Amino acid sequence: MSKTSAPPPVGLPADSGSGGQGLSHGLKQRHLSMIALGGVIGAGLFVGSGAGIAQAGPSIVIAYALSGLLVMLVMRMLGEMSAANPASGTFSVHAERAIGPWAGFASGWIFWFLLCVVVGLEGIGAAKIMTGWLPGTPEWAWVALFTVTFCVANLAAVKNFGEFEFWFAALKVGAIVLFLGIGVLAITGVLPDTDAPGVSNLTGEGGFLPNGTEGLVFGLLASVFAYGGLETVTIAAAESEHPVQGVAKAVRTAMWRIAIFYVGSMAVVVTLVPWNDPKVVAQGPYVATLDHLGIPAAAQIMNVVILIALLSAMNANIYAASRMSMSLVARGQGPKALGRTHRGVPRTAVVVSTAFGFGCVLLSYWRPDDVFMWLLNMIGAIILVVWFFVGVSQLILRRRTEREDPSRLVVKMWLYPGLTWVALAGMATVFVLMAREDDTRTQLLYSGGLTLALCLVGYVRQVLAGAGKDGAGVEKGR
């Protein structure tokens, strides 16, 4: 196999099912724009960021700004390649074209694995909220209900997925905008019955860096993985009405808004609430802030928003997993059954991806201390591995595209190749920081082991496929 075996433009094999039918193009620009914005706004921001604040203190703002810059660079690189060659396999297709089939195989299946496990985790999180509202109801039943609901939604036309995500994302974005608005009013002293806090919470209680650089490092690691989800928009772009223009516009408009949402939210929280307030971790930073301001029913309001964020992520991840597996099959890198489409939807891939996610939920009940923890550790650093593939692929494909067809560069990476190398160095730095910490070192080792195993399998497949082609050629020559 050559390094350019992945198909070029939309509509060719990467976006076709083995059943002879390609994907539909039912997503509109409004869907793509909201998917780009909402894709990275998950429960990790609303709840998980509390642990980062507890370690980094006010310097969490710096941590989110640094990781946000890295994410913006990755999104720009991914946007450049996806606008030049929209495909449902997104970075997996780009990795195959740039590096070789083994890289497309490894990056695609490792991402599919991540998405399926996370579908289960999000279902568990959503179920816990529901059992809090309705005590006595079984968690597994709620997970099953949510799983079946989104499986059915994804089995129908792609526009159903688009509509779900549009409204889910709109609600999440609306909640953050409202939170930022209330926060700014409180910080400036305009909010009724609230005194402006000034900088007391930023400089008191140990200062801006209360736990030193170690705390900042912990906050940086926590913030990097909160940004996962930006890849979905480039997967969805292949099924939009105007793939090239759609992904270009979505990437351009989403990047700075995402930075404002994340960095702005953290700035509001640490300015209004002491970083060492136990409620920041116990209730989550958003609930703690709204409670501090005396907003009635703050906890329940945020639980609704968090539930929406979890359900949105479940829906998006089932969609992305099915499209990624279908793209891999179309390139001869998976079971053919997963590539079959019906009315433009890879239904077998949807069902299998959903079932795998629900299987992870069952493992969380049956084997919570060994098998399930093993799964969690394996996905710990996968998103960073995917971003590394994105960076290397963009470094190679940009030169090739400039040489062969510069008109495809609708979106361009800034200051290429300098900022691409900066991004790769940033990722390498995060890998090193993960290796220094006990908890993250375990995740790094497990994720690294899975990555190496898939790379090896992909390379063996590539060699065998090449030998088969050579053999066929010799036989034909005889």
C-alpha positions as CSV (number, residue, x, y, z in Angstrom):
1,M,0.0,0.0,0.0
2,S,1.2,3.5,-0.7
3,K,1.0,6.3,1.7
4,T,-1.7,8.0,-0.3
5,S,-4.1,5.1,-0.3
6,A,-6.7,7.1,1.6
7,P,-9.2,8.6,-0.8
8,P,-9.1,12.4,-1.6
9,P,-12.4,14.3,-1.8
10,V,-15.8,13.7,-0.3
11,G,-18.0,11.2,-2.0
12,L,-15.2,8.7,-2.7
13,P,-14.6,5.5,-0.7
14,A,-13.8,7.1,2.6
15,D,-17.4,8.3,2.8
16,S,-19.1,5.3,1.2
17,G,-20.6,2.2,2.8
18,S,-19.9,-1.2,1.6
19,G,-23.5,-1.5,0.8
20,G,-22.9,0.7,-2.2
21,Q,-24.6,3.7,-0.7
22,G,-22.8,6.8,0.5
23,L,-23.5,9.0,3.5
24,S,-26.3,11.5,3.2
25,H,-25.7,15.3,3.3
26,G,-28.5,16.3,5.7
27,L,-26.6,18.7,8.0
28,K,-27.0,22.4,7.6
29,Q,-24.5,25.2,8.5
30,R,-26.4,26.0,11.7
31,H,-26.0,22.4,12.8
32,L,-22.2,22.5,12.1
33,S,-21.8,25.8,13.9
34,M,-23.5,24.5,17.1
35,I,-21.7,21.1,16.9
36,A,-18.4,23.0,16.8
37,L,-19.4,25.1,19.8
38,G,-21.2,22.4,21.9
39,G,-18.8,19.6,21.1
40,V,-16.2,20.6,23.6
41,I,-18.7,21.9,26.3
42,G,-19.2,18.8,28.4
43,A,-19.6,17.8,32.0
44,G,-15.8,18.1,32.4
45,L,-16.2,21.8,32.3
46,F,-19.2,22.1,34.6
47,V,-18.1,19.6,37.2
48,G,-14.6,18.2,36.6
49,S,-12.9,21.6,36.5
50,G,-13.5,21.8,40.3
51,A,-10.6,19.4,41.0
52,G,-8.3,21.6,38.8
53,I,-9.3,24.7,40.8
54,A,-8.7,23.0,44.1
55,Q,-5.1,22.2,43.1
56,A,-4.1,25.2,41.0
57,G,-6.1,27.9,42.8
58,P,-6.6,31.2,40.8
59,S,-3.8,30.1,38.4
60,I,-6.3,27.7,36.8
61,V,-7.1,30.6,34.5
62,I,-3.5,30.4,33.2
63,A,-3.8,26.6,32.9
64,Y,-7.0,26.9,30.8
65,A,-5.5,29.6,28.7
66,L,-2.4,27.6,27.9
67,S,-4.4,24.4,27.1
68,G,-6.9,26.5,25.2
69,L,-4.1,27.8,23.0
70,L,-3.0,24.3,22.3
71,V,-6.6,23.2,21.4
72,M,-7.0,26.2,19.1
73,L,-3.9,25.2,17.2
74,V,-5.1,21.6,16.9
75,M,-8.5,22.7,15.8
76,R,-6.9,25.0,13.2
77,M,-4.7,22.2,11.9
78,L,-7.7,19.8,11.8
79,G,-9.8,22.5,10.1
80,E,-7.2,23.0,7.4
81,M,-7.0,19.3,6.5
82,S,-10.7,18.7,6.7
83,A,-11.6,21.7,4.5
84,A,-9.1,20.5,2.0
85,N,-10.4,16.9,2.2
86,P,-13.7,16.5,4.0
87,A,-14.2,12.9,5.1
88,S,-16.2,11.1,7.8
89,G,-12.9,9.5,8.9
90,T,-11.4,13.0,9.5
91,F,-8.0,12.7,11.2
92,S,-7.8,9.0,10.5
93,V,-8.1,9.6,6.8
94,H,-5.5,12.5,7.0
95,A,-3.1,10.2,9.0
96,E,-3.4,7.5,6.3
97,R,-2.7,9.9,3.5
98,A,0.2,11.6,5.3
99,I,1.9,8.8,7.2
100,G,0.6,5.5,5.9
101,P,-2.3,3.0,6.3
102,W,-1.0,1.8,9.7
103,A,-1.4,5.3,11.1
104,G,-4.9,5.6,9.8
105,F,-5.8,2.2,11.3
106,A,-4.3,3.0,14.7
107,S,-5.7,6.5,15.1
108,G,-9.1,5.6,13.9
109,W,-9.7,2.5,16.0
110,I,-8.2,4.0,19.1
111,F,-10.6,7.0,18.8
112,W,-13.5,4.6,18.2
113,F,-12.6,2.8,21.4
114,L,-12.4,6.1,23.3
115,L,-15.8,7.2,22.1
116,C,-17.5,4.0,22.9
117,V,-16.2,3.8,26.5
118,V,-17.1,7.5,27.0
119,V,-20.6,6.8,25.8
120,G,-20.9,4.4,28.8
121,L,-19.4,6.9,31.2
122,E,-21.7,9.7,30.1
123,G,-24.7,7.4,30.5
124,I,-23.6,6.5,34.0
125,G,-23.3,10.2,34.9
126,A,-26.7,11.1,33.5
127,A,-28.3,8.1,35.3
128,K,-26.8,9.3,38.7
129,I,-28.6,12.7,38.2
130,M,-31.9,11.0,37.4
131,T,-31.7,8.7,40.4
132,G,-31.0,11.8,42.5
133,W,-34.3,13.3,41.3
134,L,-36.1,9.9,41.4
135,P,-34.6,7.9,44.3
136,G,-35.2,4.1,44.1
137,T,-35.1,3.9,40.3
138,P,-32.2,1.7,39.0
139,E,-29.3,3.4,37.4
140,W,-28.9,0.8,34.7
141,A,-32.5,1.3,33.5
142,W,-31.8,5.0,33.0
143,V,-28.6,4.2,31.1
144,A,-30.5,1.8,29.0
145,L,-33.2,4.3,28.2
146,F,-30.7,7.0,27.2
147,T,-28.7,4.5,25.1
148,V,-31.7,3.2,23.2
149,T,-33.0,6.7,22.7
150,F,-29.8,8.0,21.0
151,C,-29.2,4.8,19.2
152,V,-32.7,5.1,17.6
153,A,-32.1,8.8,16.8
154,N,-28.8,7.9,15.1
155,L,-30.4,5.1,13.2
156,A,-32.7,7.6,11.5
157,A,-31.6,10.3,9.1
158,V,-28.5,12.3,10.0
159,K,-30.6,15.5,10.3
160,N,-32.1,13.9,13.5
161,F,-28.6,13.9,15.0
162,G,-28.1,17.4,13.8
163,E,-31.3,18.7,15.4
164,F,-30.6,17.0,18.7
165,E,-27.1,18.5,18.8
166,F,-28.3,21.9,17.7
167,W,-30.7,22.3,20.6
168,F,-28.4,20.5,23.1
169,A,-25.5,22.8,22.2
170,A,-27.8,25.9,22.2
171,L,-28.9,25.2,25.8
172,K,-25.3,24.6,26.9
173,V,-24.0,27.7,25.2
174,G,-26.9,29.7,26.6
175,A,-26.2,28.5,30.1
176,I,-22.5,29.5,29.9
177,V,-23.4,32.9,28.4
178,L,-25.9,33.5,31.2
179,F,-23.4,32.4,33.8
180,L,-20.7,34.7,32.4
181,G,-23.2,37.6,32.3
182,I,-24.2,37.1,36.0
183,G,-20.6,36.7,36.9
184,V,-19.5,40.0,35.3
185,L,-22.4,41.8,37.0
186,A,-21.3,40.4,40.3
187,I,-17.6,41.2,39.8
188,T,-18.5,44.8,38.9
189,G,-20.9,45.2,41.8
190,V,-23.9,45.8,39.6
191,L,-25.7,42.6,40.7
192,P,-28.3,43.5,43.4
193,D,-27.3,42.6,47.0
194,T,-23.8,41.7,45.9
195,D,-20.6,43.5,46.8
196,A,-17.8,43.6,44.2
197,P,-15.1,41.2,45.5
198,G,-12.1,43.0,43.9
199,V,-9.0,40.9,43.7
200,S,-9.2,39.4,47.3
201,N,-9.9,35.9,46.1
202,L,-7.2,36.1,43.5
203,T,-4.4,37.3,45.8
204,G,-5.6,35.9,49.2
205,E,-5.6,32.4,50.6
206,G,-2.0,31.6,49.4
207,G,-1.9,34.0,46.5
208,F,-2.4,33.4,42.7
209,L,-0.2,30.2,42.8
210,P,-1.1,28.7,46.2
211,N,0.4,25.3,45.5
212,G,3.2,26.5,43.3
213,T,4.0,25.2,39.9
214,E,3.0,21.7,40.9
215,G,-0.6,22.9,41.4
216,L,-0.4,24.7,38.0
217,V,0.8,21.5,36.3
218,F,-2.1,19.6,37.8
219,G,-4.5,22.2,36.6
220,L,-3.0,22.1,33.2
221,L,-3.4,18.4,32.9
222,A,-7.0,18.6,34.1
223,S,-7.8,21.4,31.6
224,V,-6.2,19.7,28.5
225,F,-8.6,16.8,28.7
226,A,-11.6,18.9,29.3
227,Y,-11.4,20.2,25.7
228,G,-12.0,16.8,24.1
229,G,-14.8,16.7,21.5
230,L,-13.6,19.3,18.9
231,E,-13.1,16.4,16.4
232,T,-16.9,15.8,16.0
233,V,-17.4,18.9,13.8
234,T,-14.9,17.7,11.2
235,I,-16.6,14.2,11.2
236,A,-20.0,15.8,10.7
237,A,-18.8,18.2,8.0
238,A,-18.6,15.3,5.5
239,E,-22.4,15.0,5.8
240,S,-23.2,18.7,5.5
241,E,-24.7,20.5,2.5
242,H,-21.5,22.3,1.7
243,P,-18.6,20.4,3.4
244,V,-15.7,22.6,2.5
245,Q,-17.4,26.0,3.4
246,G,-19.1,24.4,6.3
247,V,-16.1,23.1,8.2
248,A,-14.1,26.3,7.3
249,K,-16.8,28.6,8.9
250,A,-17.4,26.3,11.9
251,V,-13.7,26.2,12.8
252,R,-13.2,29.9,12.3
253,T,-16.1,31.0,14.5
254,A,-15.8,28.3,17.2
255,M,-12.2,28.7,18.3
256,W,-12.3,32.1,20.0
257,R,-15.8,31.5,21.4
258,I,-14.6,28.3,23.1
259,A,-11.6,30.1,24.6
260,I,-13.9,32.7,26.0
261,F,-16.3,30.2,27.5
262,Y,-13.5,28.1,29.2
263,V,-11.1,30.8,30.3
264,G,-13.9,33.3,31.0
265,S,-15.8,30.8,33.2
266,M,-12.7,29.9,35.2
267,A,-11.9,33.6,35.7
268,V,-15.4,34.3,37.0
269,V,-15.3,31.4,39.4
270,V,-12.0,32.1,41.1
271,T,-12.7,35.8,41.3
272,L,-16.0,35.4,43.0
273,V,-15.4,32.2,45.2
274,P,-12.3,31.4,47.3
275,W,-10.4,28.6,45.4
276,N,-10.2,26.5,48.6
277,D,-14.0,26.5,49.3
278,P,-14.9,22.8,49.7
279,K,-18.1,23.4,47.6
280,V,-16.0,24.0,44.5
281,V,-15.1,20.3,44.4
282,A,-18.2,18.9,46.2
283,Q,-20.8,20.7,44.1
284,G,-18.8,21.8,41.1
285,P,-17.5,25.4,40.5
286,Y,-20.6,26.6,38.7
287,V,-23.0,25.5,41.5
288,A,-20.6,26.9,44.1
289,T,-20.5,30.2,42.4
290,L,-24.3,30.6,41.9
291,D,-24.8,29.5,45.5
292,H,-22.3,32.1,46.7
293,L,-24.3,34.7,44.8
294,G,-27.5,33.6,46.4
295,I,-29.1,32.4,43.1
296,P,-32.1,30.3,44.1
297,A,-32.2,26.6,43.1
298,A,-28.6,26.9,41.7
299,A,-27.8,23.2,42.2
300,Q,-30.9,22.0,40.4
301,I,-30.5,24.5,37.6
302,M,-26.9,23.3,37.0
303,N,-27.9,19.6,37.3
304,V,-30.3,20.2,34.4
305,V,-27.5,21.8,32.4
306,I,-25.1,19.0,33.3
307,L,-27.7,16.4,32.3
308,I,-28.0,18.1,28.9
309,A,-24.3,18.2,28.5
310,L,-24.0,14.5,29.2
311,L,-26.9,13.5,26.9
312,S,-25.4,15.7,24.2
313,A,-22.1,14.0,24.5
314,M,-23.7,10.6,24.4
315,N,-25.5,11.5,21.2
316,A,-22.4,13.0,19.5
317,N,-20.1,10.2,20.5
318,I,-22.5,7.5,19.2
319,Y,-22.6,9.4,15.9
320,A,-18.9,10.0,15.7
321,A,-18.0,6.3,16.6
322,S,-20.3,5.0,13.9
323,R,-18.9,7.3,11.2
324,M,-15.3,6.6,12.2
325,S,-15.8,2.8,12.0
326,M,-17.6,3.1,8.7
327,S,-14.8,5.2,7.3
328,L,-12.2,2.6,8.5
329,V,-14.2,-0.2,6.8
330,A,-14.5,1.7,3.6
331,R,-10.7,1.8,3.5
332,G,-10.4,-1.9,4.1
333,Q,-9.4,-1.6,7.8
334,G,-12.3,-3.3,9.6
335,P,-15.2,-5.8,9.3
336,K,-17.2,-5.2,6.2
337,A,-20.6,-5.4,8.0
338,L,-19.8,-2.2,9.9
339,G,-19.6,-0.3,6.6
340,R,-23.1,-1.1,5.3
341,T,-25.4,1.9,5.0
342,H,-29.2,2.2,4.7
343,R,-30.6,5.5,3.4
344,G,-27.3,7.2,4.0
345,V,-26.9,5.9,7.6
346,P,-24.4,3.2,8.8
347,R,-26.9,1.4,10.9
348,T,-24.8,-1.6,11.8
349,A,-22.0,0.7,13.0
350,V,-24.5,2.7,15.1
351,V,-25.8,-0.4,16.8
352,V,-22.4,-2.0,17.4
353,S,-20.9,1.2,18.8
354,T,-23.9,1.7,21.1
355,A,-23.8,-1.9,22.3
356,F,-20.0,-1.6,23.1
357,G,-20.7,1.6,25.1
358,F,-23.5,-0.2,27.1
359,G,-21.2,-3.1,27.6
360,C,-18.8,-0.8,29.4
361,V,-21.7,0.3,31.7
362,L,-22.4,-3.3,32.6
363,L,-18.7,-3.8,33.4
364,S,-18.8,-0.9,35.8
365,Y,-21.3,-2.9,37.8
366,W,-19.9,-6.4,37.3
367,R,-16.1,-5.7,37.5
368,P,-15.8,-2.1,38.8
369,D,-12.4,-2.6,40.5
370,D,-10.4,-4.3,37.8
371,V,-11.8,-4.5,34.2
372,F,-13.6,-1.2,34.3
373,M,-10.7,0.6,35.9
374,W,-8.5,-0.9,33.2
375,L,-10.8,0.6,30.5
376,L,-10.7,4.0,32.2
377,N,-6.9,4.0,32.4
378,M,-6.7,3.0,28.7
379,I,-8.6,6.0,27.5
380,G,-6.8,8.4,29.9
381,A,-4.4,9.9,27.3
382,I,-6.0,8.8,24.0
383,I,-7.2,12.3,23.0
384,L,-3.7,13.6,23.2
385,V,-2.5,10.7,21.0
386,V,-5.1,11.7,18.5
387,W,-4.0,15.3,18.5
388,F,-0.4,14.2,18.0
389,F,-1.5,12.3,14.8
390,V,-3.3,15.5,13.7
391,G,-0.1,17.6,14.2
392,V,2.2,15.2,12.3
393,S,-0.4,14.7,9.5
394,Q,-0.8,18.5,9.0
395,L,2.9,19.0,8.9
396,I,3.2,16.5,6.0
397,L,-0.1,17.2,4.1
398,R,0.3,21.0,4.1
399,R,3.5,20.7,2.0
400,R,1.9,18.2,-0.3
401,T,-1.2,20.2,-0.8
402,E,0.8,23.4,-1.5
403,R,2.7,21.5,-4.2
404,E,-0.2,19.6,-5.8
405,D,-3.3,21.8,-5.4
406,P,-3.0,25.0,-3.3
407,S,-6.6,26.0,-4.1
408,R,-7.7,23.3,-1.5
409,L,-6.2,25.4,1.3
410,V,-9.4,27.2,2.2
411,V,-8.4,27.2,5.9
412,K,-4.7,27.7,6.6
413,M,-2.7,26.9,9.8
414,W,-1.2,30.1,11.2
415,L,2.6,30.6,10.7
416,Y,3.1,27.2,9.2
417,P,5.3,25.2,10.0
418,G,6.4,27.2,13.2
419,L,3.1,26.9,15.1
420,T,2.6,23.3,14.1
421,W,6.0,22.5,15.7
422,V,5.0,24.6,18.8
423,A,1.8,22.5,19.1
424,L,3.7,19.2,18.8
425,A,6.1,20.4,21.4
426,G,3.2,21.4,23.7
427,M,1.8,17.9,23.4
428,A,5.1,16.3,24.1
429,T,5.4,18.5,27.2
430,V,2.0,17.3,28.4
431,F,3.1,13.7,27.9
432,V,6.2,14.4,30.0
433,L,4.1,16.1,32.7
434,M,1.8,13.1,32.8
435,A,4.8,10.8,33.2
436,R,5.8,12.7,36.3
437,E,2.5,12.3,38.2
438,D,1.5,8.9,39.7
439,D,-2.1,9.0,38.6
440,T,-1.6,10.2,35.1
441,R,1.5,8.1,34.6
442,T,-0.7,5.0,34.9
443,Q,-3.1,6.4,32.3
444,L,-0.2,7.3,30.0
445,L,1.2,3.7,30.2
446,Y,-2.2,2.1,29.5
447,S,-3.1,4.5,26.7
448,G,0.5,4.1,25.3
449,G,0.2,0.4,25.4
450,L,-3.1,0.3,23.5
451,T,-1.7,2.8,20.9
452,L,1.4,0.7,20.3
453,A,-0.6,-2.5,20.0
454,L,-2.9,-0.9,17.3
455,C,0.1,0.6,15.5
456,L,1.7,-2.8,15.4
457,V,-1.5,-4.5,14.1
458,G,-1.9,-1.7,11.5
459,Y,1.6,-2.1,10.3
460,V,1.3,-5.9,10.0
461,R,-1.9,-5.4,8.0
462,Q,-0.2,-2.9,5.8
463,V,2.8,-5.2,5.1
464,L,0.5,-8.2,4.4
465,A,-1.7,-6.1,2.1
466,G,1.3,-4.9,0.2
467,A,2.6,-8.5,-0.1
468,G,-0.8,-9.6,-1.4
469,K,-0.8,-6.9,-4.0
470,D,2.7,-7.9,-5.1
471,G,1.7,-11.5,-5.3
472,A,-1.4,-10.7,-7.4
473,G,0.8,-8.7,-9.7
474,V,3.3,-11.5,-10.2
475,E,0.5,-14.0,-10.8
476,K,-1.0,-11.8,-13.3
477,G,2.3,-11.3,-15.1
478,R,2.7,-15.0,-15.4
